[in-house]
Amino acid sequence: MASKRNGTLYTGVTSNLPQRAWQHREGFLPGFTQKYGCKLLVWYEVHTEMIYAIAREKQIKSGSRKKKLKLIETLNPNWRDLYEELI
């Protein structure tokens, strides 16, 4: 999730991406995303098992901002909100 192009970034894991993205967009989840306005789904990965998703989340979170921006811009160079593609 992002606040805007090159803005604040949030990385998380969920078993229901459309629902979780909607909750962030609507501000229903207090915390980081609400505080910093991270409402745009600009990148995601799908994993077959939660254990792999959690491991990947930890890997991404431990990486640099530069690496996170590269991940986003590889899939989504225009920083489109991908939420509509999920529903």
Residue pairs with C-beta under 8 A, 6 or more apart in sequence:
1 9
1 10
1 12
1 21
1 24
1 33
1 38
1 39
1 40
1 41
1 42
2 8
2 9
2 10
2 38
2 40
2 42
2 72
2 79
3 36
3 37
3 38
3 39
3 40
4 40
4 79
5 79
6 69
6 79
7 37
7 38
8 36
8 37
8 38
9 38
9 65
9 68
9 72
10 24
10 32
10 33
10 36
10 38
11 57
11 60
11 61
11 68
12 20
12 57
13 50
13 53
13 54
13 56
13 57
14 20
15 50
17 41
17 44
17 46
17 86
18 83
18 86
18 87
21 41
21 83
21 86
22 83
23 29
24 33
24 34
24 38
24 39
24 41
25 39
25 41
25 83
27 34
27 39
32 38
33 39
40 79
40 81
40 83
41 81
41 82
41 83
41 86
42 72
42 76
42 79
42 80
42 81
42 82
43 71
43 72
43 75
43 76
43 82
44 82
45 53
45 56
47 53
47 56
60 67
60 68
60 71
72 79
73 79
76 82
